[in-house]
Amino acid sequence: MTANSEASKRSDSSDPIAPLHVAIIMDGNGRWAQTRGLDVSEGHHAGFENLRRVVADFAKRGVSYLTLYAFSTENWDRPESEVNGILELAIAVIAHEAQQLNENGVRIKHLGRVDRISPELRDELEQAVTITASNTGLTLGIAFDYGGRAEITNAARQMIADGVSANDVDESKVAEYLYTADMPDVDLLIRTGGDFRISNFLLWQTAYSEFYSSEILWPDFFGEHIDKAFESFSERQRRFGKRA
Ligand code: FPP
């Protein structure tokens, strides 16, 4: 059984359902810093601290896949100092955390372009992906220089480059060419920071996701706030376009 069919089978059961794949739009670091009179870099620092905490929490909750939106294809247009700060923080966090995550059985995947990030970040990401590749615990997708439109465009380009014939292009073929090729669709999409938009995240994989928006800013989103998101998810009636 594929992970997707497992999720939809579980949705037919009357038991409370835990999401198999959770994706998070980690929004609100800047506002978190602003309300404390701090520089935005402090907000991102607190955001990365929370990222560590949340990954450990999700692993304990038995979620199989967690995908985090860390940097979009559009985020390059933020001020240069902010972009550089995020890149440096990301390098430091991956360098620091990869070994521990490996020991905890976490499998790291990078979702996104690799041709525009700095060689240092590319090396850290590649190393983290390589050393954790055979782990069987939580799969942690790190979306960095990721855009949903770019991902689908890239898939189309790759299919053409591979000589896939038009007759062979169906939904499962497209899914094979996405960064998430061996991951199930997203069950629960969480956005922190109070907004209700998808901001070019996992456009294909969220076709039937349940959406949860939290007012809480990303650095403060842990513990009871994750509980609330899960409670909300367990009350949803998922129909996948069928009759209830
Ligand atoms: C989408 O909102 C949110 C993201 C792509 C996450 C952005 C977070 C960072 C850049 C900070 C790095 C992450 C951590 C945890 C330190 P958006 O602001 O890109 O899009 P919008 O303009 O539609 O709100």
Residues whose N, C-alpha, C, O or C-beta is under 5 A from the ligand:
A	BS01	FPP	I25 M26 D27 H44 G47 F48 L51 Y69 A70 F71 S72 N75 S199
